[in-house]
Structures are given as structure tokens and as C-alpha cells.
Amino acid sequence: MIPIPQYPLYSAAIAELNGVQVNYYLDEENCWALNISELRRALNEARSHCNPKVLCTINPGNPTGQVQNRQVIEDVIRFAAEEGLFLMADEVTYCKCGFRGGYMELINLDPEVRMQLIKLVSVRLCPPTSGQAVLGVITDPPRPEEPSYEKFMKEKRNVLNCLAERARLTEEIFSDTPGIRCNPVQGAMYSFPRIDIPPKAIEAAEAAGQTPDMFFCMKLLEETGICVVPGSGFGQKEGTHHF
């Protein structure tokens, strides 16, 4: 079970492993919230043709940029426990050119499955040494009694304040643009604005053999030089368009 919109690596991995993709839709009208009723709908419908095993959540959202509150997180954990689903939580993204890194925590996993999983990830690409060093600082930052603490906290506040201002500007500028609506960007480096595409433009897209949002993105690139990614690549409710 994966959220829609989703990071395309999930659907690609499911297809590669001959799994069955079960979509549940985030609530765009409520800042891309995750609703337990929607999870239950998706699960019950899927059980008519497959045996769902894993529930994946992405928080902060990718590509939607929202942050689920504590109550939602607790409700999701209870839902997974009640339904016997393995919960896979994609929770933090740290990405800076040349400094990509990540880690995974495994809880209540069968030892044999854990061993096979470690074997699987061990044969894949690993982050560069610099990325691993940065990740070490992120997960174990300077402590108040250490000499670098004040400088670290000052730089951290400056970076977070800068990102928060960019997020605010992103939402404000998009929402002030006719034909575009954007939810608040709460905790990520991306947003997923909704665009209203006129019927004639949709017809032109169909004639060109493109989805309407791809048509929009290509026109935007050709006429302004601005490059954005069509929402259809991430999944979206039928009849809606994003980038």
C-alpha cells in the first residue's frame, strides 16, 4: 500500500518485484492529510484480488511536502497493527549535492528476513564517504557542553529559517497565480501545486498524445525555460492536474 501522490521509486520497485500496488489517496483539500478511512477503503478493496502485506507512509510527504501530525502517526501505527501489516515509514530526506546519505531502523522484524534484507541492501550502491560523515553529525549533533555547540545551533537555525522562508514564498507565489493552488509546504524541499487546465488545452494535449500536465510542463519549458515535473509521474486523482 503506497500513498498517491508517491515517490515513483516505490511503484517501480513493486513492479520490479512482481508485487501488487495498492493505492491510497492523500486528502489534498486537507493539506494532503492521511485518513484512516481511506486506508481502510483501499485495504478492503485490495483484499478482493490480493493479500496486502506492507503499508508505506511518506512523512514529510514526497512530492507533497506536508507533515502528518502525531495523532495521524499514532492512528496509522494502530491500523497497521490491527490489520497485520508491516509498516514501512519513509520519514526523513536529507539531500544535498555530493552529500546524500540515509539509514534504516528495523523493529520487530523476523531475524531471517532481517538477514536477507541486509544482504540485499549490501550489494547496492552506498552513499559517498562525505555523505556518511554528514549523516553522522545529523544523527549525533554537538551537545550543549561541547565547544562547537553554539556555532552549530546558530548555523542550524539560519538554515532552517531560510528554508522556512523559501517554503512560505513558494506557497504564496503559487497561490497568488491565477489557475494554481498550493498547499502549505510544511517540511520538505518540494511542493505539489494543483493547476487548472482549460478544456481546449486538454484537447490539445490529447491530440499531441500527452497527458494534460505533461502538455502544460512542456509548454512552460518551451516558452519560459522553467523546468518542472508533471504530476502524473507521481500519481494523482483522476481529473486533477499538478506539477
C-alpha positions in Angstrom: 0.0 0.0 0.0 1.5 3.3 -1.1 0.3 6.9 -0.9 -0.8 8.8 -4.0 0.9 11.1 -4.9 4.0 9.0 -4.2 7.8 8.9 -4.9 8.0 6.9 -8.1 10.7 4.6 -6.8 8.0 2.8 -4.8 5.8 1.9 -7.8 9.0 0.9 -9.8 10.2 -1.4 -7.0 6.8 -3.0 -6.7 6.7 -3.7 -10.4 10.3 -5.0 -10.4 9.5 -7.5 -7.7 6.2 -8.5 -9.3 4.2 -7.2 -6.4 0.7 -5.7 -6.4 0.5 -1.9 -6.0 -2.4 -0.8 -3.7 -3.0 2.9 -3.9 -4.5 5.1 -1.1 -5.1 8.8 -1.8 -3.9 11.6 0.4 -6.5 14.3 1.1 -5.4 17.4 -0.9 -8.3 19.5 0.4 -6.9 18.9 3.9 -3.3 19.7 3.3 -2.6 16.2 1.9 -3.7 14.5 5.2 -3.6 10.8 5.6 -7.1 9.5 6.5 -7.6 6.1 8.2 -10.9 5.7 6.4 -9.1 6.0 3.1 -6.6 3.4 4.2 -9.4 1.0 5.2 -11.2 1.6 1.9 -8.0 0.8 -0.1 -7.2 -2.3 2.0 -10.7 -3.8 1.8 -10.9 -3.3 -1.9 -7.4 -4.8 -2.4 -8.2 -7.9 -0.4 -10.7 -9.0 -3.1 -7.8 -9.7 -5.5 -4.5 -9.8 -3.4 -3.1 -10.2 0.1 -1.7 -6.8 1.2 1.4 -7.2 3.4 3.0 -3.7 3.6 1.8 -0.3 4.4 4.1 2.5 3.3 3.9 6.1 4.6 6.0 9.0 3.4 6.3 11.8 6.0 7.2 14.5 5.3 5.4 13.9 2.0 7.2 13.4 -1.2 6.3 15.1 -3.5 3.6 16.9 -1.5 5.7 18.4 1.3 3.2 18.0 4.1 3.9 16.8 7.7 1.4 14.5 9.3 0.6 15.3 12.9 1.3 13.0 15.9 -2.3 11.8 16.1 -2.3 10.6 12.5 1.0 8.8 13.0 -0.4 7.0 16.1 -3.6 6.1 14.2 -1.6 4.7 11.3 0.6 2.5 13.7 -2.6 1.2 15.3 -4.2 0.5 11.9 -1.1 -1.4 10.7 -1.1 -3.5 14.0 -4.8 -4.3 13.8 -4.6 -5.4 10.1 -1.4 -7.3 10.4 0.5 -5.0 8.0 4.3 -4.4 8.0 4.7 -0.7 8.4 7.4 1.0 6.3 7.9 4.6 7.3 9.8 6.8 4.9 10.3 9.7 7.3 13.3 12.0 6.6 15.0 13.2 3.5 18.5 14.7 3.6 19.7 15.6 0.2 22.5 18.0 -0.8 24.6 17.6 -3.9 27.5 15.3 -3.0 26.3 14.6 0.5 23.4 12.1 0.1 23.0 9.6 2.9 20.5 7.6 4.8 19.8 5.0 7.4 17.2 2.4 8.3 15.9 1.2 11.6 14.3 -2.3 11.8 11.9 -3.1 14.6 10.1 -6.4 15.3 11.4 -8.0 12.1 12.0 -11.7 11.8 15.7 -12.4 12.1 15.8 -14.4 8.9 14.1 -11.7 7.0 16.4 -9.1 8.6 19.4 -11.1 7.4 18.1 -11.3 3.8 17.3 -7.6 3.8 20.8 -6.7 5.0 22.2 -8.9 2.3 20.0 -7.2 -0.4 21.0 -3.6 0.6 24.7 -4.5 1.0 25.0 -5.3 -2.8 23.5 -2.0 -3.8 25.2 1.4 -4.1 26.2 3.2 -0.9 26.4 6.9 -0.3 29.9 8.6 -0.6 32.1 8.9 2.5 31.3 12.6 2.8 27.6 11.9 2.9 28.0 9.3 5.6 30.1 11.8 7.7 27.4 14.4 7.4 24.7 11.9 8.4 26.8 11.0 11.4 26.7 14.7 12.5 22.9 14.9 11.9 22.1 11.8 14.0 24.6 12.7 16.7 24.9 16.5 16.8 27.1 18.5 19.2 25.9 18.6 22.8 25.5 21.7 24.9 28.7 21.1 26.9 30.8 20.8 23.7 32.7 23.8 22.2 31.1 23.6 18.8 27.5 23.6 20.1 26.7 27.3 19.9 28.1 27.6 16.4 26.3 24.5 15.3 22.9 25.7 16.7 23.4 29.2 15.1 24.1 27.7 11.7 21.2 25.2 12.1 18.7 28.0 12.9 19.9 30.1 10.0 19.5 27.2 7.6 16.0 26.2 8.9 14.8 29.8 8.9 16.0 30.3 5.3 14.2 27.1 4.2 11.0 28.1 6.0 11.0 31.5 4.2 11.5 29.8 0.9 8.7 27.4 1.7 6.4 30.3 2.6 7.3 32.2 -0.6 6.7 29.1 -2.7 3.1 28.7 -1.3 2.4 32.4 -1.5 3.6 32.9 -5.1 1.9 29.8 -6.4 -1.4 30.6 -4.6 -1.4 34.2 -5.9 -1.0 32.9 -9.5 -4.4 32.5 -11.4 -5.1 28.9 -12.1 -2.7 27.5 -9.5 -3.4 26.3 -5.9 -0.7 25.2 -3.5 -1.0 23.7 0.0 1.5 24.9 2.7 5.0 23.4 2.3 5.5 22.1 5.9 8.6 20.0 6.0 10.2 19.2 2.6 12.1 20.8 -0.2 9.3 20.5 -2.8 5.7 21.3 -3.3 2.9 19.8 -5.5 0.7 22.6 -6.7 -2.6 21.9 -8.5 -3.2 23.5 -11.9 -6.5 24.3 -13.6 -6.1 23.3 -17.3 -8.7 24.7 -19.7 -10.8 22.2 -21.8 -9.2 23.3 -25.1 -5.7 22.8 -23.6 -6.7 19.3 -22.5 -8.0 18.6 -26.1 -4.6 19.9 -27.5 -2.8 17.6 -25.1 -4.8 14.6 -26.2 -4.1 15.5 -29.9 -0.4 15.6 -29.1 -0.5 12.2 -27.3 0.4 13.8 -23.9 -1.3 14.0 -20.5 -2.6 17.5 -19.8 0.0 18.1 -17.1 2.8 17.0 -19.4 1.5 19.3 -22.1 1.5 22.1 -19.6 5.0 21.4 -18.4 6.4 21.2 -21.9 4.8 24.5 -22.9 6.1 26.1 -19.7 9.6 24.8 -20.6 9.5 25.9 -24.2 8.0 29.3 -23.6 9.8 30.4 -20.4 12.7 28.0 -19.8 11.2 26.9 -16.5 11.5 23.1 -15.9 9.0 21.3 -13.7 7.9 17.7 -13.4 4.3 16.7 -14.4 2.2 15.4 -11.5 1.1 12.3 -13.5 4.6 10.9 -12.9 3.8 10.7 -9.1 0.1 9.7 -9.3 -2.9 12.0 -8.7 -6.7 11.7 -8.5 -8.4 11.3 -11.9 -9.4 14.7 -13.2 -6.8 16.7 -11.3 -3.5 18.0 -12.6 -0.3 19.0 -10.8 3.3 19.6 -11.2 
